[in-house]
């Protein structure tokens, strides 16, 4: 989906700070010239500078003197002239601006030597260390909706969006505007702005940087927009105040780039297409705002870099489902296991069932399901011996997985049984006239259905509930036998993709020493359904050799479901994320994923209940409403 003339959806956004010279606009203009030159070299589409960057924020009563205000116009002329050398970049500059006898703390949009529009600060802090009302007037006091800047009459007000063919629709607010209960950014976003810039001069106190970071991050999530924040730093500190030059770029609730206590530029490639698609899905952001509040003036900027040449990010996360950082990973993994356990516990309580029955293969999925069941029974205050784990070796079961299953069940203190499915399958093959040595889909699926039959019948006999083990990646691909392992009475792993399953198992082992060895062994075991005997060379059946890497499949799943991208863009991003994988392998795996994802919807249409874990889910009762019968969709 093209965004304006932007073929990829990506734009490069930048935030900058520099050594401020208080009360010296011409010196600041020279600093800004260098910043513009650096940002131009990296082909920044939109650059945000701090609040009152042209004069410095801590000028005090100098703002009331003609000596300072007179130099602002001269300094602005230098900045405008410098911007001609980077005509494809829109710049937001903070400066004091006179209009109708009032002085405003304003953000000025400029590009290629000309001012585009000016936005006055709405909320002036006048408490503790802040005295802005002494010098400035708030936006509400403005007498005109236009202002003269550098000899041009330009739009002036808080109802302005500057847009470019690159897809940028930018709106501005100034410092305190971000911190109030109903920030202007909320209205900007509801009116269509996809980039909200905050020009700031926020001094530091203990803990304030963390709070500010969370504020910017959550604003980008709430407004479904990119947030670019630039605060003044070096040179601004004076008297009792210290400034850090905190610069942040966030999108979708995540910090994309950050710098503090250092002058310079931070930049990030932000995907405007993803923002656009998110807004199509989540439309409540406009509710509660009167329609007249969303009547904005649109100001056209010239095409920026991203409209003239395709921009792709230098790096893409290859594991979007997996939390980053050890501390965050441990916290998130425990949270996920808790969600799964809470769902299962509720199903047990409301059905009045006291036993859980699980097929334990010694693989990743059944291991996670058993960990979840143990957690659920612990929460309910029930003995783990009420969990019945059944190992069901078949024609392809290895000694290694069989031993892992035994060790895991023993370590968790559950009741265990072993039921060899081969005699029953041989009888079934004889009944239907299928050769035992014909290793086809009948041979494989008969074993999967036999195992499910055992689990269901034992559950009936024990007044128990069959806990499903299939994960979300398998459901996405339809990589489950219909009415075999596809079916259960509660599918605890239905919201967990394969790449995350592995991290959950490994993390649980890291946090539980008594399980570490067996869980590490399971995590390192080849992913296999173990339905076929080893080949002549002794190699076991490998799922990923057949369908491709689960890391790739999960990447495709995330960007199809969460980002909403078309196949072409998803594959292009995969080739950046998996730079060590051949383009041919990525294309081949993509063909498998997209073919199976749509063709196998009929299996998901009849999938059992399971807890929704993250923002991507495949339940036909919730997040994915598709016809059961779909043809090929590109």
Residue, then its C-alpha position, 0 to 999 in steps of 0.5 A: x500500500x503506497x503512502x503518498x509517493x512513498x513506495x515503502x511507507x518508511x520515513x526517516x525522522x530525526x531529533x537534535x540538540x546542540x550547544x545552546x548559547x543563551x540569548x545569542x540567536x546568531x550563535x545558535x543559528x550557526x550551530x543549527x546550520x551544522x545540525x541541518x547539514x548533518x541531518x541532510x547527509x543522512x537524508x532525514x525527512x523531518x528534523x525536530x529541534x528543541x523549544x526556543x532553540x534559536x534563543x535558548x530557553x533560559x533567557x528570562x527577562x531577555x525575552x522582554x528586550x528588543x535587543x534579543x527579539x531584534x536578533x531573532x529575525x536575523x538569525x532566522x534568516x540564516x537558518x532559512x538560508x541554510x535549509x536551502x541546502x537540504x530542500x528535501x527536509x522539513x525542519x521544526x524550529x523553536x523560537x519566540x514569535x511576535x504576533x499582534x503585540x503578543x509574544x508566543x513560544x512557538x514551533x516553526x515549520x520551515x523547508x527550503x528557505x521558506x517558513x511553512x506554518x507556526x504553532x504557538x504553545x498551548x499550555x504555559x507552565x507557571x509553577x515551581x521553577x517555571x515562569x513562562x506566563x511572565x513572558x509569553x501568551x498562550x495559544x488561546x490568546x492569539x488574535x489572528x490565524x496567520x503571522x508574518x515570518x521572514x516577510x511571508x504571511x503563514x498559517x498560525x495556530x494549533x490547528x495545522x498539519x504539514x503534509x508531504x508526498x512522503x506520507x508525513x502528516x506532521x503536527x507540533x506541540x511545545x513541551x508542557x503541551x505533552x504533560x497536560x491531561x488532554x494534550x494537543x497531540x490527541x487532537x492532532x492525531x484524531x485530525x489525521x497527523x501521523x507524526x507528532x513533534x514535541x519541541x521541549x526544554x525540559x530540565x532534569x530531576x531525579x527519575x524525570x528522564x524515565x517518566x518522560x521516556x514512558x510519557x513519549x512512548x505511551x503517547x505514541x501508542x495512545x495516538x497511534x502515531x510517531x512521536x518525535x521529542x527534542x529537548x535542549x541540553x548542553x549550554x542551556x543549564x544555568x542557575x538552579x536548572x540542569x538540562x540533558x538534551x533528551x531526544x526520543x523517537x517512538x512509534x507504536x508504543x516502542x522507543x525507536x531511538x534515544x539519546x540523553x546527555x549528549x548533543x547531536x542527532x538521533x534518527x529512526x526509520x518509522x513505518x507510516x503504513x503501519x500507523x495507517x493500518x493500525x488506525x483503520x483497525x482502531x478507530x476509537x481515538x476520535x471519539x469524544x472530540x467534537x467534529x469542529x475540533x478536527x477541522x485542521x488547515x493542511x499546509x503542503x510541504x515539498x516532497x521529502x527524501x522518502x518520496x523521491x527514493x525508496x527507504x528501507x530500515x537498516x535493520x529489522x527485528x527477526x524475532x518480533x514475538x520474543x521480548x528483548x533483554x534478559x530482565x524483560x524477557x524473564x518478566x514477560x515469560x512469567x506473565x505469559x505462563x501466568x495468563x495461560x495458567x489462569x485461563x486453564x484454571x478458570x476452565x477447570x473451576x467452571x467445568x467442575x473438572x479436577x483432572x487434566x490429561x496431556x499427551x507428553x512427547x518430550x517436545x517443546x509444545x507439550x512441555x510448555x502445556x505441562x508447565x502451564x498445567x502445573x502452574x494452574x494446579x498450584x494456583x488452585x491449590x490442587x495436587x500435581x498428581x491430579x495431572x495425568x501425562x501420557x507418553x505415546x511412543x509411535x513409529x518415529x519416536x526417538x529414545x531421546x524424546x521418550x526419556x525427556x518426557x519421562x524426566x519432565x513428568x517425574x520432575x514435576x511430580x505428576x502421574x504418568x503413563x506410557x501407552x504404545x500406539x503402534x499395535x492400535x495403528x497396525x490394526x487400523x492399517x489392516x482394517x483400512x487396507x493400508x500398507x504399514x510401510x507406506x509412509x504417507x499422510x495416512x501413516x502420519x495422521x493415523x498416529x496423530x488421531x490415535x493419540x487424540x483418541x487415547x487422550x479423549x477416552x482416558x479423560x472420559x475415564x478419569x473425568x478429566x479435561x484434555x489440555x491441547x498442546x498445538x501452538x499458534x505457528x502450527x495453527x497459522x500453517x494448519x500444521x496439525x492433523x484435523x481432529x487429531x492434535x488439532x483438537x482438545x478441550x482447552x488449547x493453552x498454547x493457541x496464542x503462543x508462536x513457536x519462537x516464543x514457546x522455545x524462549x518460554x521453555x528456556x526461560x523457565x529452565x533458567x529460573x527453576x534449577x530443578x528443571x534446567x537440565x531437562x528443559x535445556x535438552x528439550x529446547x535443543x531437540x530437533x523440532x519433529x512430529x516423530x511420525x516417520x521412522x528414521x531414514x537409512x542414514x538414521x536422520x529423524x523427521x524434521x519439521x523445518x526441513x519440510x516447511x521451512x524455518x519457524x523463525x521465518x514463519x513467525x516473522x511472516x505471521x507477525x507482519x501479516x496479522x499485527x502490521x497488516x502488510x502485503x506479502x511483497x513488503x513482508x518478504x522484503x523486510x524478511x530479507x533485511x531481518x534474515x540477512x544470513x539466509x538466502x533470498x531463495x529460501x526466504x521466498x520458498x518459505x514465504x510461498x509455503x506460509x501464504x499458501x497454507x495460511x489461507x488454505x487451512x482456515x477451515x481448521x482454525x474455524x473449528x479450533x478449541x478455546x484457548x487464551x489470547x496471549x498477545x496482540x496477534x491471535x487466530x481465534x475465529x471467535x475473536x481476532x481473525x474472521x475469515x471465510x473457512x474456504x479461501x482460494x489463493x490470496x497473494 
